[in-house]
């Protein structure tokens, strides 16, 4: 996933029942989206669409690799945490920006 510094990113979370069927209505799940574990209160918001889906919005000011963790009722969803790369508004990387790791580097510092 990629994000642009200072802009709002958005993704959809599909709620599922215990049999992995998509839900078509909300069931009052507590969905938490934490951007970067070092500051779980970083600007993020979850909106209930009342159709079994939730829209998560986030913004980032820091450049480089970040993590987005998503939990539903305290349990991480499949694939969480997700890696995003925040790039400058102008799209031109600077030497001070974190580079994506190579195969011989850890994926997260």
C-alpha angles and dihedrals in degrees: 000000000000133000134185119234111262096004129112116256121199138194137167127239116205113210116221135192125236090275091055093252116144112255117231097198135040118265100190096261117173104235119188124187113192118187111205115356092235090070113021091180093063111136107294134134134188120209122197109225091193091230100088093278133097127202116220119200127187140168130205132201098177119083125228135031118356135171127230114200120193123193130180114202089342098310123107115244120237110287096018127170097051123198120230129181114217112207130189120275091249092049092235111126117223128210089250093058117100111255122224110264121256122230092269094052127079113261092232130029 
